[in-house]
Amino acid sequence: MFAVLTSLGIGESASVAFVLFVMHLMTLLVIVSVGITTLIIDGPVILKQNWALPPVRSVPADIFFGFCAGLLGVSGFESSSNYIEEQADGVFPKTLRNMTVLVTFFNPLLAFLATALIPVSFSADPNRQLL
């Protein structure tokens, strides 16, 4: 789809970017809705099992690395700068603010739902190798 858009010369069109954003947001909302519904129906069994596991390194280190991985979801910041030359004064800070608000909402919620719905399947062996 992106190759077709690029070949048509509308790769940086605001309307195309808006449609892709809406599709992305709708997908996130569906994932969150299904996750919350599954959590309500099945209960917090997997969440309790995952929380009972020992930390990988230490609790502060795990939180730090989880936060860093969560910031990978702050996509769009770098591509938003492509439009700076065409934006009116004061628009770019609003763009950054709006993206930060959405990322701050969705990333912790998705991380919680992943922890509550996907069992951690690695060994509790303290000598295990991590990536």
C-alpha positions in Angstrom: 0.0 0.0 0.0 2.8 2.4 0.9 4.7 1.6 -2.3 1.6 2.4 -4.3 1.1 5.7 -2.5 4.7 6.7 -3.0 4.6 5.8 -6.7 1.5 8.0 -7.0 3.4 10.9 -5.5 1.1 11.3 -2.5 3.4 9.8 0.2 3.5 13.1 2.1 -0.1 14.1 1.6 -1.8 15.4 4.7 -5.0 13.6 3.8 -3.2 10.3 3.4 -1.4 10.8 6.7 -4.7 11.6 8.3 -6.4 8.4 6.9 -3.4 6.3 8.1 -3.6 7.9 11.5 -7.3 7.2 11.8 -6.8 3.6 10.7 -4.0 3.2 13.3 -6.1 4.8 16.1 -9.1 2.5 15.2 -6.8 -0.5 15.3 -5.5 0.4 18.7 -9.0 1.0 20.0 -10.1 -2.4 18.8 -7.1 -4.1 20.4 -7.7 -2.3 23.7 -11.4 -3.1 23.6 -10.9 -6.8 22.9 -8.1 -6.9 25.5 -10.3 -5.4 28.2 -13.2 -7.6 27.3 -11.0 -10.7 27.5 -9.6 -9.6 30.8 -13.1 -9.1 32.2 -14.4 -12.4 30.9 -11.4 -14.6 31.8 -10.3 -12.8 35.0 -6.8 -11.8 36.1 -5.4 -15.3 36.2 -2.5 -14.7 33.8 -1.8 -11.3 35.3 -1.4 -12.9 38.8 0.9 -15.6 37.3 3.1 -13.0 35.5 3.3 -10.8 38.6 4.4 -13.7 40.7 7.5 -14.2 38.6 10.8 -12.7 39.9 12.2 -9.6 38.2 14.5 -10.2 35.2 17.3 -7.9 36.6 15.8 -5.8 39.4 12.5 -3.9 39.7 14.0 -0.5 38.9 16.0 -1.8 36.0 13.0 -3.6 34.6 10.9 -0.5 34.9 13.6 1.5 33.2 14.0 -0.9 30.3 10.2 -1.2 29.9 9.9 2.6 29.8 12.7 2.8 27.2 10.9 0.1 25.1 7.7 2.0 25.5 9.2 5.1 24.0 9.8 3.2 20.8 6.1 3.7 20.3 6.6 7.4 20.0 6.5 7.2 16.3 5.6 10.1 14.1 7.9 12.6 15.9 10.6 12.3 13.3 8.2 12.3 10.4 6.3 15.3 11.7 9.4 17.4 11.3 9.2 16.7 7.5 6.1 19.0 7.5 7.6 21.8 9.5 8.4 23.9 6.5 4.8 23.7 5.4 3.3 24.3 8.9 2.2 27.6 10.3 4.1 29.0 13.3 3.1 27.2 16.5 1.7 24.0 14.9 4.6 21.7 15.4 4.6 22.0 19.3 0.9 21.2 19.2 1.6 18.1 17.0 4.2 16.9 19.5 1.9 17.5 22.4 -1.0 15.6 20.8 1.3 12.7 19.9 2.7 12.6 23.4 -0.8 12.5 24.9 -1.8 9.6 22.8 1.4 7.7 23.4 1.1 8.3 27.2 -2.4 6.8 27.1 -2.0 3.8 24.8 1.5 2.6 25.7 0.9 1.9 29.4 -2.5 0.5 28.7 -1.2 -1.9 26.0 1.7 -2.9 28.3 -0.7 -3.7 31.1 -3.0 -5.7 28.8 0.0 -7.7 27.4 1.0 -8.5 30.9 -2.5 -9.5 31.9 -3.3 -11.6 28.8 0.0 -13.1 27.6 1.7 -15.6 29.9 5.4 -15.3 30.3 6.8 -18.6 29.1 10.5 -18.4 29.9 12.2 -20.4 32.6 12.6 -19.1 36.1 16.3 -20.2 36.0 18.5 -17.4 37.3 21.2 -18.3 34.8 18.9 -17.8 31.8 20.3 -15.7 28.9 18.5 -12.5 27.9 18.6 -10.6 24.7 
